Amino acid sequence: MTRTVARTDLRTVAVVGGGYGGSAVAKALDAETDVVLIEPKDAFVHAAGSLRALVQPDWARNMFFPYDKLLRRGRVVRERAASVDAEGVTLASGARIDADYVVLASGSGYPFPAKPDTDVTSEALERLRATHGELDRAERVLLLGAGPVGLELAGEIAAVWPDKHVTVVDPADQLVPGFLPEVRAELHRQLAELGVDLRLGTGLAEEPPTEPGETKSFTVATTAPGDEGGEGEEITADIWFRCYGVRVNGDYLGGTLAGARTAEGQVRVTEALNVEGHSHIYALGDLTDLAEAKMAANAMKHADVIAENILARVRGEIPAAVYRPAPHPSILLPLGPKGGIGQMGAPDGATVLPAETVSEYKGTDLLTGRFAELFGTA
């Protein structure tokens, strides 16, 4: 038997997920609606700081922001959504939150250390400290995946332990496809300068025999794409991390909403960011099927569009905000506090941002100041 959470006279908006986009849209709607932010974590996790937290555990607390000052009128319900339908959200406890509008902002999961593997801040901090100790003892580090996570982690490790041997392996034959050639060239130059052994077009014959983040020497054979099981060179390392493997968090969608999911598990949305076929249900961030990089900055842009459209409806106006992915993507990719490269997209092209600019905007504090302001801890 379920119990129903009491509603107010205001329009109720249930936001499922308190990550980058979910927190931003809840904050934007707080003054004019009854916002219920549903999130199992005890604090917002600024995941962009996770890799810095691994190599500098004394810095780790900077990536956690309590939710208690995010909303003035609304409230945060620390629970997991068991299911969402066209009328609202059923929580894991059995409680029911009926809503006039629902925003799906549950994002995605990613292997540790890029994202914590617990909902409890104290446990996440303990895990980071323990893995830092393992990494500190290792002389040779193997990173599987040369996307932004693998490259950033390589840069963070090299900045703290310049004498460690870091190897990055990826079956793809080029870095950050879709970005300017100048961005790729500068990444190669800086990684070589840091002493990172970058092996593109290379896979592993089998996964390392140890658990990720565990210090224990091992040797694995490499393969090239297209090899028919043939073994190539060997790599010996003392520790490894998985730097790939996004998992969309959308299994809770039920009823007609389940039919809006793609084969990849994402949700089909309109240019107004409504879930296809549902004018009062919205989705943002990694959960959407938008053809763009899944980044925090994009999720927060989605939040702006959704908040504008919901507020228009609440005020009796016609919602008119739309979202269209940028024709040229943007990225800030730090390689430690002082290195890295970026690209700023614009309708008429893209501009390369040098390491100094990346450090100023992101590398130095990883944008923690921006979130301290959002969560009222500044």
C-alpha positions in Angstrom: 0.0 0.0 0.0 1.4 3.4 -1.0 1.2 6.6 0.9 0.8 10.0 -0.9 3.0 13.0 -0.1 0.8 16.0 0.6 0.7 18.7 -2.1 0.4 22.5 -1.8 -1.7 25.0 -3.9 1.4 25.6 -6.1 2.1 23.6 -9.2 4.2 20.6 -8.1 7.3 19.8 -10.1 9.1 16.5 -9.3 12.7 16.6 -10.3 14.3 13.1 -10.5 18.0 13.5 -9.9 20.0 16.1 -8.1 23.0 16.3 -10.4 24.1 19.2 -12.5 21.0 19.7 -14.5 18.5 18.6 -11.8 19.9 20.9 -9.2 20.0 23.8 -11.6 16.4 23.4 -12.8 15.1 22.9 -9.2 16.8 26.1 -8.1 15.4 28.0 -11.1 11.8 26.8 -10.3 11.9 27.2 -6.6 10.4 30.6 -6.3 7.2 29.9 -8.3 6.5 26.2 -7.9 6.4 23.5 -5.3 9.7 21.7 -6.2 10.4 18.2 -4.9 14.0 17.2 -5.7 14.4 13.4 -5.5 18.0 12.3 -4.9 19.4 9.4 -3.0 22.8 11.0 -2.3 23.3 13.0 0.9 25.1 15.8 -1.1 25.6 17.0 -4.6 28.7 15.5 -6.1 30.7 17.8 -8.4 32.0 14.9 -10.4 34.4 17.0 -12.4 36.5 17.2 -9.2 36.7 13.4 -8.7 40.0 12.9 -10.4 41.6 15.8 -8.6 40.2 14.3 -5.3 41.9 11.0 -6.0 45.4 12.4 -6.3 44.8 15.1 -3.6 42.5 13.6 -1.0 42.9 16.7 1.2 41.1 18.6 -1.5 38.3 16.0 -1.9 35.7 17.7 0.4 35.6 20.5 -2.2 33.6 18.3 -4.5 30.6 17.7 -2.2 27.9 20.3 -1.6 25.0 19.7 0.9 21.5 20.2 -0.5 20.2 21.9 2.6 20.7 25.5 1.2 19.8 24.8 -2.5 16.0 25.5 -2.1 14.1 28.0 -0.1 10.5 27.0 -0.8 10.9 23.4 -2.2 12.4 20.4 -0.5 14.8 17.6 -1.2 13.6 14.0 -0.7 16.6 11.7 -0.1 15.3 8.6 -1.8 15.6 6.7 -5.0 12.8 6.8 -7.6 11.5 3.3 -8.1 9.3 4.3 -11.0 8.0 7.3 -12.9 4.8 7.5 -14.9 2.8 10.3 -16.5 1.2 11.3 -13.2 4.3 11.4 -10.9 6.9 9.4 -9.1 6.8 6.4 -6.9 9.7 6.2 -4.4 11.6 3.1 -3.3 9.9 3.5 0.1 6.5 3.2 -1.6 5.7 6.8 -1.1 4.0 8.6 -4.0 4.7 12.1 -5.2 2.0 13.2 -7.6 3.2 16.1 -9.8 1.9 18.5 -12.4 5.3 18.4 -14.1 8.2 15.9 -14.0 11.8 16.6 -14.9 13.9 13.5 -15.5 17.5 14.4 -14.6 18.9 11.0 -13.4 22.0 11.3 -15.6 24.3 8.3 -15.9 26.8 6.2 -13.9 30.5 5.9 -14.6 33.2 3.7 -13.1 35.1 4.9 -10.0 37.0 7.2 -9.6 35.4 9.4 -12.2 32.2 9.1 -10.2 31.8 7.9 -6.6 30.3 4.5 -6.1 28.3 5.3 -3.0 25.5 7.7 -2.0 27.2 8.6 1.3 29.7 11.4 1.4 31.8 10.0 4.3 32.0 6.6 2.5 33.0 8.3 -0.8 35.8 10.3 1.0 37.1 7.1 2.7 37.1 5.3 -0.6 39.1 8.1 -2.3 41.6 8.2 0.5 42.1 4.4 0.4 42.5 4.4 -3.4 44.9 7.3 -3.2 47.0 5.2 -0.9 47.0 2.3 -3.4 47.9 4.7 -6.3 50.7 6.3 -4.2 52.4 2.9 -3.8 52.2 2.1 -7.6 55.1 2.9 -9.9 53.3 2.0 -13.2 49.7 3.0 -13.9 47.5 1.7 -16.7 44.5 3.7 -17.8 42.0 2.0 -20.1 40.3 4.7 -22.2 41.7 7.8 -23.8 38.6 9.9 -23.6 38.4 13.1 -21.5 38.3 11.0 -18.3 41.4 9.0 -19.1 43.3 12.0 -20.3 42.4 14.1 -17.3 43.3 11.4 -14.9 46.7 10.9 -16.7 47.3 14.6 -16.3 46.3 14.7 -12.6 48.6 11.7 -11.8 51.6 13.3 -13.7 51.1 16.6 -11.9 51.4 15.0 -8.5 53.7 12.1 -9.2 55.9 13.1 -12.2 58.1 10.0 -11.8 55.2 7.5 -12.2 55.0 5.7 -15.6 51.5 6.3 -16.9 50.2 4.3 -19.9 46.9 5.1 -21.6 45.4 2.5 -23.9 42.4 2.9 -26.3 41.2 1.0 -29.4 40.3 4.3 -31.1 42.9 5.6 -33.5 42.6 9.3 -32.6 41.9 11.4 -29.5 38.7 13.4 -29.0 37.1 12.9 -32.4 34.8 15.7 -33.4 37.1 18.4 -32.1 39.6 20.5 -34.0 42.9 18.9 -35.2 44.8 21.6 -33.3 43.2 20.4 -30.1 44.3 16.8 -30.8 47.8 18.0 -31.7 48.2 20.0 -28.5 47.0 17.1 -26.4 49.6 14.8 -28.0 52.3 17.4 -27.4 51.4 18.0 -23.7 51.0 14.3 -22.9 54.4 13.5 -24.4 55.9 16.4 -22.4 54.3 14.8 -19.2 55.9 11.5 -20.1 52.5 9.8 -20.6 52.7 6.7 -22.8 49.7 7.0 -25.1 48.8 3.9 -27.2 46.0 4.5 -29.6 44.6 1.8 -31.9 45.4 -0.7 -29.1 43.2 -2.9 -26.9 43.9 -5.6 -24.3 43.7 -9.3 -25.0 41.9 -9.6 -21.7 41.1 -7.4 -18.7 43.8 -7.1 -16.0 43.6 -9.9 -13.4 43.3 -7.5 -10.5 40.5 -5.2 -9.4 40.6 -1.5 -10.6 42.4 0.7 -8.1 44.2 -2.2 -6.4 48.0 -2.2 -6.2 49.3 -5.5 -7.4 51.7 -6.0 -10.3 50.4 -7.7 -13.5 51.2 -8.1 -17.1 48.7 -8.0 -20.0 49.0 -8.5 -23.7 47.8 -5.9 -26.2 45.9 -6.3 -29.5 45.3 -4.1 -32.4 41.7 -3.7 -33.7 41.1 -6.3 -36.4 43.5 -8.8 -34.9 42.0 -12.3 -34.8 42.9 -13.0 -31.2 46.6 -12.4 -31.9 48.6 -11.0 -29.0 50.8 -7.9 -29.4 53.2 -6.2 -27.0 52.9 -6.7 -23.2 52.2 -4.0 -20.7 53.3 -4.4 -17.1 51.6 -2.2 -14.5 51.0 -2.0 -10.7 47.5 -0.6 -10.8 44.8 0.2 -13.4 41.6 2.2 -13.8 38.7 1.9 -16.1 38.1 5.2 -17.9 35.2 4.3 -20.1 31.7 2.9 -19.6 28.8 5.3 -19.3 25.6 3.7 -18.0 22.4 5.7 -18.5 20.2 5.8 -15.4 16.7 5.3 -16.9 15.5 1.9 -15.8 12.9 3.4 -13.5 10.8 4.7 -16.3 7.5 2.9 -16.6 4.2 2.8 -18.5 4.2 5.0 -21.7 7.5 6.6 -20.6 9.3 3.3 -21.1 8.3 3.5 -24.8 10.1 6.8 -25.2 13.5 5.1 -24.5 15.9 4.3 -27.4 17.7 1.0 -27.8 20.7 2.7 -25.9 18.4 3.5 -23.0 18.2 7.2 -23.6 15.0 9.2 -23.8 13.7 10.8 -27.0 13.1 14.5 -26.5 11.6 17.3 -28.5 13.4 20.6 -29.1 11.5 21.9 -26.0 13.1 19.0 -24.1 9.7 17.4 -23.5 9.8 13.6 -23.4 8.4 12.6 -26.8 4.6 12.4 -26.5 4.4 14.0 -23.0 4.0 17.8 -22.9 4.3 18.0 -19.1 7.3 15.7 -18.7 10.9 16.9 -19.5 14.3 15.3 -19.6 17.8 16.7 -19.6 21.5 15.7 -19.5 22.9 12.3 -20.2 19.4 10.7 -20.2 18.4 12.5 -23.4 19.0 11.2 -27.0 20.4 14.6 -28.1 23.4 14.3 -30.5 26.0 16.1 -28.4 28.7 15.4 -25.9 27.3 14.4 -22.5 28.8 17.2 -20.3 27.7 19.0 -17.2 27.7 22.4 -19.1 25.1 21.0 -21.6 22.9 19.6 -18.8 22.8 23.0 -17.2 21.8 24.6 -20.5 19.0 22.1 -20.8 17.9 23.1 -17.3 17.6 26.7 -18.4 15.3 25.8 -21.3 13.1 23.5 -19.2 12.8 26.0 -16.3 11.7 28.7 -18.8 9.1 26.4 -20.4 7.6 25.2 -17.1 7.5 28.7 -15.7 5.7 29.9 -18.8 3.1 27.2 -18.4 2.7 28.0 -14.7 2.1 31.7 -15.6 -0.4 30.8 -18.2 1.9 31.7 -21.1 2.8 29.6 -24.2 6.2 28.0 -23.7 8.6 29.0 -26.4 12.1 28.0 -25.3 13.9 25.5 -27.5 17.3 23.7 -27.3 19.4 22.9 -30.3 22.8 21.2 -29.9 25.7 23.5 -30.9 27.1 22.8 -34.4 30.6 23.0 -33.0 31.2 21.4 -29.6 33.0 23.0 -26.6 35.3 21.4 -24.1 37.7 22.3 -21.3 40.1 19.5 -20.8 42.7 20.1 -18.1 45.8 18.0 -17.7 46.5 18.9 -14.1 46.1 22.3 -12.5 48.2 24.1 -15.1 48.0 22.1 -18.3 45.3 21.2 -20.8 43.5 22.4 -23.9 40.1 23.6 -24.7 37.7 24.4 -27.6 35.0 27.0 -27.6 32.3 26.4 -30.1 30.3 29.1 -31.8 27.7 29.1 -34.6 30.3 30.1 -37.2 33.1 27.9 -36.0 35.3 27.0 -33.0 38.3 28.5 -31.2 41.2 26.7 -29.5 41.7 27.7 -25.9 45.3 27.5 -24.6 46.4 25.8 -21.4 46.5 29.2 -19.6 42.8 29.8 -20.3 41.8 26.3 -19.4 43.7 26.6 -16.1 42.0 30.0 -15.4 38.5 28.7 -16.1 38.6 25.2 -14.9 42.0 23.6 -14.1 42.8 25.6 -11.0 39.7 25.0 -8.9 37.6 22.8 -11.3 34.7 25.3 -11.2 34.0 24.6 -7.5 33.4 28.3 -6.9 30.4 28.2 -9.3 28.8 25.4 -7.4 29.5 26.9 -4.0 27.3 29.9 -5.2 24.6 27.6 -6.5 24.4 25.6 -3.3 24.7 28.6 -1.0 28.0 27.6 0.6 30.1 30.5 -0.9 
